[in-house]
């Protein structure tokens, strides 16, 4: 948990200086940092599930618990109107404009991710065979959102 907090602070410090100058740029950088942390933890779980990383119950539990904690964060604050790929270009952000025209659907996908993450830290501690269902549920929730709301 300390490592996650330290990483979040390290990612967010450069953003703080931009706050007064460009709130849209700040929001994009913050959400990219958020998803970088999500991806790093998901990478640990997926690597173990695929046998590319040796299973380590403590590391798996930490990664899954980090994902669960991240899903409890109000990431919606980093999606202000005017911060889509249509507004800023896909080289700046991969967030599709339909996030804002289908906000209810976007929020529902996030709730699905929260549901998939709930209790994941405890579930993955059951041994290597416990990873598949958790990674499948998390990955499915991520993919469902990416397929609809992320530039490919």
Backbone torsions as a table, in degrees:
resi	resn	phi	psi	omega
1	UNK	NA	-40.5	179.0
2	UNK	-62.4	-38.7	179.6
3	UNK	-64.2	-40.7	179.8
4	UNK	-64.0	-42.5	179.6
5	UNK	-65.4	-43.2	179.0
6	UNK	-62.8	-40.9	178.1
7	UNK	-64.4	-44.0	179.3
8	UNK	-60.4	-42.0	178.9
9	UNK	-66.1	-42.2	-179.9
10	UNK	-63.0	-39.2	179.4
11	UNK	-70.5	-37.5	-173.3
12	UNK	-83.4	-21.3	-176.7
13	UNK	-58.4	-46.4	178.2
14	UNK	-63.1	-29.1	-178.5
15	UNK	-68.7	-33.9	-176.7
16	UNK	-58.2	-39.4	179.9
17	UNK	-65.0	-26.1	-179.7
18	UNK	-84.8	-12.4	-169.7
19	UNK	-51.6	-50.6	-176.1
20	UNK	-72.2	-29.9	-175.3
21	UNK	-79.6	-43.5	-173.2
22	UNK	-151.4	90.3	-177.6
23	UNK	-63.6	-28.2	177.7
24	UNK	-68.6	-46.3	177.9
25	UNK	-61.3	-39.3	178.1
26	UNK	-61.2	-45.6	-178.7
27	UNK	-62.6	-43.2	-179.8
28	UNK	-63.3	-46.7	179.2
29	UNK	-61.9	-41.8	-179.5
30	UNK	-64.4	-45.4	-179.2
31	UNK	-69.2	-32.8	175.7
32	UNK	-66.0	-38.0	175.1
33	UNK	-64.1	-41.1	177.5
34	UNK	-58.8	-49.1	-177.8
35	UNK	-72.8	-24.8	173.1
36	UNK	-64.7	-43.7	177.4
37	UNK	-65.2	-40.3	178.1
38	UNK	-60.8	-46.6	-178.6
39	UNK	-65.2	-38.4	179.2
40	UNK	-62.5	-43.1	179.4
41	UNK	-71.1	-39.3	177.4
42	UNK	-65.1	-36.7	177.7
43	UNK	-60.6	-39.1	176.8
44	UNK	-61.7	-48.4	-178.9
45	UNK	-65.5	-44.9	-178.9
46	UNK	-65.2	-40.0	178.0
47	UNK	-60.6	-41.5	177.0
48	UNK	-67.8	-42.8	-178.6
49	UNK	-63.4	-33.7	-179.4
50	UNK	-86.9	-4.0	-179.7
51	UNK	79.7	10.0	178.7
52	UNK	-81.1	-21.7	177.2
53	UNK	-126.6	135.4	177.4
54	UNK	-60.9	138.3	178.4
55	UNK	-64.6	131.7	176.5
56	UNK	-136.9	110.8	-174.5
57	UNK	-56.7	-41.8	-179.1
58	UNK	-66.6	-45.2	179.9
59	UNK	-65.5	-39.3	178.5
60	UNK	-64.5	-44.3	179.9
61	UNK	-63.6	-40.4	178.1
62	UNK	-63.0	-47.6	-178.4
63	UNK	-62.2	-45.6	-179.5
64	UNK	-67.2	-39.1	177.3
65	UNK	-66.4	-36.9	175.9
66	UNK	-62.0	-43.2	178.5
67	UNK	-62.3	-44.3	178.4
68	UNK	-59.0	-45.3	179.3
69	UNK	-63.7	-41.9	179.4
70	UNK	-62.1	-35.9	-179.5
71	UNK	-71.7	-16.7	177.3
72	UNK	-84.1	-12.6	178.3
73	UNK	-73.4	142.8	179.4
74	UNK	-80.5	78.2	-178.8
75	UNK	-68.5	-16.1	-178.7
76	UNK	-58.4	-26.7	-179.6
77	UNK	-65.9	-16.0	-179.4
78	UNK	-97.5	16.1	178.6
79	UNK	-124.6	57.2	178.8
80	UNK	-71.7	152.4	174.4
81	UNK	-57.7	143.8	-178.5
82	UNK	92.5	7.8	-178.3
83	UNK	-118.5	27.0	178.9
84	UNK	-89.5	171.7	175.9
85	UNK	-66.0	-29.4	175.3
86	UNK	-65.0	-35.4	-179.0
87	UNK	-78.7	-41.5	-169.3
88	UNK	-113.7	-13.8	-176.3
89	UNK	98.3	146.4	-177.7
90	UNK	-72.9	-11.0	174.0
91	UNK	-77.9	-15.4	179.4
92	UNK	-100.0	-41.8	-178.2
93	UNK	-149.1	149.4	177.7
94	UNK	-102.3	8.7	-179.9
95	UNK	-76.1	117.8	179.5
96	UNK	-72.8	153.0	179.6
97	UNK	-65.1	-23.0	-178.5
98	UNK	-67.9	-9.5	172.5
99	UNK	-57.2	-42.2	-175.0
100	UNK	-85.4	-22.0	176.9
101	UNK	-88.6	-16.5	177.5
102	UNK	-130.7	52.5	-175.7
103	UNK	-59.5	-37.6	179.1
104	UNK	-62.2	-43.8	177.9
105	UNK	-65.2	-40.7	178.3
106	UNK	-62.0	-45.5	179.1
107	UNK	-64.3	-36.4	178.4
108	UNK	-64.2	-37.8	177.9
109	UNK	-65.0	-37.0	178.9
110	UNK	-67.7	-38.6	176.2
111	UNK	-63.3	-38.5	176.3
112	UNK	-60.5	-40.2	177.0
113	UNK	-65.0	-43.5	177.3
114	UNK	-58.8	-43.7	179.6
115	UNK	-62.6	-41.8	179.7
116	UNK	-65.6	-32.7	-177.5
117	UNK	-82.1	-20.8	-175.3
118	UNK	-58.4	119.0	177.4
119	UNK	77.1	6.6	-175.9
120	UNK	-60.4	-35.4	-179.6
121	UNK	-59.7	-37.6	178.1
122	UNK	-77.2	-37.6	-176.3
123	UNK	-64.8	-39.0	-175.7
124	UNK	-77.0	-9.8	-180.0
125	UNK	-77.8	-3.0	-177.0
126	UNK	-80.6	6.3	-179.7
127	UNK	113.6	169.6	-176.2
128	UNK	-56.2	-33.5	-179.0
129	UNK	-68.9	-16.6	179.3
130	UNK	-79.9	-14.4	-176.3
131	UNK	-71.2	-41.1	-174.6
132	UNK	-52.4	-54.1	-179.6
133	UNK	-62.3	-37.8	-179.5
134	UNK	-69.3	-47.7	179.2
135	UNK	-63.0	-39.1	178.1
136	UNK	-62.1	-44.3	-180.0
137	UNK	-66.9	-45.1	179.3
138	UNK	-65.6	-47.7	-179.9
139	UNK	-61.6	-38.6	178.0
140	UNK	-64.1	-40.2	178.5
141	UNK	-67.2	-40.9	177.7
142	UNK	-63.1	-47.8	-178.0
143	UNK	-61.8	-41.2	-179.2
144	UNK	-59.1	-39.4	178.8
145	UNK	-73.5	-46.5	-178.6
146	UNK	-60.3	-40.8	-178.8
147	UNK	-60.5	-31.1	-175.8
148	UNK	-98.8	-37.3	-167.3
149	UNK	-119.1	7.7	-178.0
150	UNK	-125.4	136.5	176.1
151	UNK	-65.4	133.5	-179.4
152	UNK	-89.6	NA	NA
